[in-house]
Amino acid sequence: MTSLPSPATELSADEARRIALRAQGFLGAPDRKSGVRGVLRHLGAVQLDTISVLARSHELIPYARLGAVGRDRVEAAYWDGTSGPGPTRPHAFEYWSHAACILPIEEWPHFAFRRRAYRARPHWHHDLPDGAYDQVIKQLRAEGPLTATELGGAKNKGEWWDWSESKIAVERALMHGEVVCTERRSWKRVYDLAERAIPDPLLHDDLDDAECLRRLVRLAGEALGVGTRADIADYHRLKGEQFDAVVADSGLVPVKVQGWDKPAWADPRALETTPRGRHRTTLLSPFDSLIWERARTERIFGFTHRLEAYVPKPKRIHGYFAMPLLAGGKLLGRVDPAREGSTLVAKQISLDTPKAVAPMAQALLEAASWVGCDSVRVERVNRPELTAELVRALT
């Protein structure tokens, strides 16, 4: 086993927390000029999810950093392409990273290692009839971007998640890289040929696995600021041994963080200045990259968070889609929201401290305005003695 280099820098737990907040865009002035696309490039991946309460997760993530950016502008920033000679080119594509994620279009070459792996070991072992795969490619080439429904129907009333043959074929082509998802339309993937959607300079799998992995490890380290082996590898769902093989050449530097029992690495630029600036007060999607790994969230913030959407209702503690409250660089509570007409309903609010009342009210009012609600109703608070104060703050 290769010995780890001695860390050149020792960080306090508080310094590591502030570095992580700045790296994720929550400390200091937001880069409003680059907007949503800037957030995507900075984070390197924005996770998608089917759940929509206040909004879908990929909308909540730029909102949490930039404030009340128009929701139509969020979608346009991800998917509206650059016009010019030839077909319109998207700014982003969807592929498997931490999960199903929106990724900056310039990172297409760096996922070649994953496309090769899927081609060598098919993701689905379901047999397709002869010609089904080729038919999907032929139809996309002739008709342009299409949803699975337009390709012949997504469902089949059979096995394999009820997927039709055309849906299985186009998803396989997506994993192999012959097809790319260039947008979501009414939450349906829109598929196009990679040769048409990806800009020519990027449309290749020329990079070897090591170069792809070095890039993704570096990107993850920059997006996290500082992290352990598990933190950084998990960002794009790399294996630990893949991280080990490239970290020495990734540009990240080893550091020691007080209170962390595992070795850590940091973006050297994150160590050059003391992270200062204004803290963002906001509600976070459970799928936000600041908190998407539970062990890291507990280590950095002392905050245990679990998405309870798939937990049986009687066993939920904080609610179906509890959104953590970030304020002053700390996680101070959470709220399980819903919408009823023009009212944002706080079905359950959990406050860790009385100091969380004012920032929770601020975050709820901002979120309500962003999604077009003109009032907030509180149903339950874990500390009933704080309910009256919270309601006053909201009115």
N, C-alpha and C positions, 0 to 999 in steps of 0.2 A: 504494500500500500504506500502510495506517495505521501511523504510528510507535507503538512501544510506550511506555507511560509509564515514567518512571525508577523503579526499585524503591526503596522507602523503607527496606527492611531488608536487611541482608546476613547470611546464616547460614553457619556453618561446615558442612562435610559431616557432622560428628558431630552438630551440632544438628539438621540436617535428618533424619538417621537416627532420632534420638530422637523428634522430632515425628511422624515416620511411624509409629513403633512405638506411641506413645501414641494416635494417631488410630485405629489399627487394633485397639486393645484389648489390647496386649501389654506395656504399661508402666504401672504403677500398679495399684491395687486394682481387680479386675473388678467390674462392676455386677451383683452376684448377685441383687439384688432384682428387677431387670427381666428377668433370665434370658435364655433363648434368644431370646425376642421382642425384648428389648432389644438383643441382638447384631445381629439382623436389621435393626432400625430404624437402628442406629448405622452399620452397613456399607452399608445401602441396597440390597444385592444379595448373595445367597449362591448361588454357582454349583452347578448339578447336573451329575452325570456318571454314566454307567452303571457304571463300574468300582467294585467293592467288594472291598477286601482286608481291612483291619481293620474298616472301615465305609465307608459311602458318604460322598462328599465333603461333602454338606450336613450330615452328622452331625459330621464331623471339625472343621468350622469353628467351631461353638460350643464343642466340646470343647477345642480349642486355646486358647480364651480363658478358659473358665470352669472347666476341669478335668472331673472325671468325673461330669458331669450324666447322669442316666439316659437311655439311648437312646430308650426309649419316650416320655420326656418331651420329647425333641427333636422327634420327629414330631408329638406332640400340640401343642407350642407353635407349630409352623408351621401345622398344618392344622385343628385343632379350632376350631370357630367359636364366636361369641358368641350365646348363646340369648336369646330375647326374643320380642316379638310378631312374627309372620311367620316366614319361613324363617331357618335358622341362617346367620350371616354369617361367612365365613372371616377369619382375621387376615392371610392372605397369598394371593398368586396367583402362578402361574408364567407367565413371558413372556420374550421375547428382550431381554436387556440386554447384559451382557458376553458372554454365551452364553445358553443356557437357564438361567434363574435363578429362585429364589424371591425375591419382592419384597414389601415391606410393602403391605398393601391400600390404605393412604392415598396411595400413589403411582400408583394407576390413572389418574387424570386426566392425569398428566404423561407418559404414554406415548401420548397421543392423536396426537402427531405421527407416531409410528411406525405406529400403526394406520391413519392416513390414507394414509401412504405405501404400505402394503401393499394397501389398497383401490384406490389409483390405479394401482399397478403390481403386479399379482398376483405373489405369491412363487413360485407354481408355475404353469407354463404348460400344465399338463395339462388337457385338456378333460374336463369331467364331463358325464354324460348329463343331459338336462333333468330337473329335479325332484330330483336326488340331494342337492343342498345343502339344499333346502327340506325334504326328507324327514328329514334329520338334525335340523334345528331342530324340526320337528314332533314327532319321537320324544323329544327331550330335554324339550320342553315337556309332553308327556303323561306321561313315565315318570320324570322327575327325573334326577339325576346318573348318568352311565353311562360305562363304558370303551369304547374302540373295539371291543373284542370283543363287548360287549353291544349295540353299535349295529349289528352285523351282520358283525363280523369285521374284524381289522386287516390280514390278509394276503390276497393275491389270486392268488399264483403267476403274476404277470405283471410288467410293467415298473413303473417309478416306485417303486423301493425295495420292490417286491412289495406295495405298499399297495393295499387294497381301495378301492372308490369311496367307501364311507362314511368310511373313515379319511382319505382325501384331503379329503373335504368338511368333516369336523369340524376338521381341522387348518387348513383355509382359514378356517373360521369363527373359529377361535382367533386367527389372525393379524389378522383384520378386527376382532376385538373383540366379535363377537356371542355368542361362546362363551368361557368362561374355564376354565382348569384350576385346580381348587380343592384337589386333593391328588394324591398318588401312592399307588396301592394295588397292592402286589406289583410295584412299579416301573411300573405302567401308569398313564397319565394318566387322571384322572377328570374328565369334562367336564360343565359345567352352563351354562345360559343366563346371560349376564352380567346380564341384568335381574333375575335371581333371586339371584345370588351376590354381586353388588357392592352395598354399601349405597347407598341412593338418593341421598344427598348427593354421592357420588363417581361415580355412574353418568352420566358425560357426557363429551363431547369438546369442551367449550366453550373450553378454553385454546388459544390460537394456538401455532404452532410456536415462536415466540421465547420465550414464557413457559414452555413445556415444557422447552426447551433450557436456559434460564437456571436453572431448578430443578435439572436433572440435572447441570449443570456445578457448581453450588454444592454439591449433595450429594456429588459425586465429590471435590471439593476438600476438603470436611469429612472424608470417609472416609479420604482419603490424607494429610491434614495439609498436605503440600506436594508439588507435582509440576510437571512440565513440561507443555507443551501436549499432547504425545503421551500422557503418563501420565493426565491428567485426561480427555481425550477418549476414551481407550481404556476407561475404567472402565465406561461404558455403551455403548461402541462407537459413539460419535458421530464424524462426519467432522471433520477439522481446520477446515474452513471454518465448520461449525456452531459449534464452540468459539469461533472468532475473532469470530463475529457477536454473541456474547452475553457474553463473559467480562468486558468492561468494566462491565456492569450486573449481574454475578452476585454481587457482594459479596466475591469473592476479591481479594486484594491482590498486586501484583507484588513478588517478592523476588529476590535474587541469592544463589545457593548456590555457595560456593567449590568449584571442581573440576567443576561442572556446566557444560557448554558451551552449554546452551540456556537461554532465559528460563524463569522459574518463577513460580508463583502459590501462595499459601498461604491457609488459613483464618485470618482475623484473630484468632479466639479462640485458635488454636494458638500464636500469637505472644505472647500476653499473659503467660504464665507459663513458667518453665523446666520442661521435662518431667522429672519425677523419679518415683521409686517403685520397686516391686519388679518385676523382670523375670520374665516367664513362661518356664519351661523346658518345651518341648513339641516334638512332631513335627507337621509341617505337611502338610496335603494339598497336592499340586502345584497344585490349583485354588484355593488360598486367595488372597484378594485382596491379602494382603501381598506375594505373590511371583508372581502370575499373569502379570505382564508381565516377560519376561526382561530387556529392556534396563534397566528400572527396578531390578530385583533386582541386576543387575551393578553399576549405578551407585551404589546405596545400600549394598549389603553386600559388593561385590567378590566375588560368588558367582555362578557360572554354573550354571544349572539347566535341564534339559530333561526333559520327560516322555518316557520311552523305551518306553511301552507299545506304541507303533505303530512302533518301530524293530525290525528283524529281530534276533532273539535274539543271534546271533553278534556283532552290532555294538553291543550295549548296553555301556555303561561302568559304570553304577551300578545297573541293574536295572529291572525291569518298572514298578514303581510306587514309585520312590525318594522317600522323604519327608524333606525337609530338617529338620535339628535346629536349633531356635532356643534359644539359651541366652545369658544375659547381654546380650541385645540384638544378638547376632551369629549368623550362620549358620555352624555349626562342622563340619558333616558331613551325612550322610544315611544312611538305612537302607531297604532293600527288604524289606518284611515279608510274611509269610504266616501262615496259621493251620493247625495240625494238631491237631484235637481241642481240648484245653485248653492247648496249647502255642503261644506266639507264636514263630514262627521268623524270626530275622533272617538272611535268606538272604545278604545282602551288606551289610556296613557299611563306609562310607567316612568316615574321621576325618581332618579337616584338620590337627589338632594333638593332641598327647597330652592337652592340657587338655580335650579333648572327651570323654574316656573317662567321667568321672563324670556329666556331664549326659546323655550318651547312655544310660547305665545307668538313670538316674533316669527319663528319658522313656520308655524301653522298659518298665520295670516299671509305671509309671502306665498306659501304654496297654494293657498286658496285662491289668491288673486291670479296666480299663474295659470291655474286650470279653469278660470272663469267662474269661480264661486264668490259670492258676496257676503257669506257668513260662515261661522264655524260653530258647531255644536259639540259639546263634550258630553259623553255618555258615562264613562267610568274612569276613575283615577285610582292608581294603586295606593295612594296616600290621601284618603278622603279629606284630611284636614287642609290640604292644599288646593282643593277644588274651587272654593270661592275665590281665592287669590288668582287662580289661573283664569277663571271665567271673567273676572274684572279686567285682567290684562288683555283678554281677547276682545273686549268691548270698549 
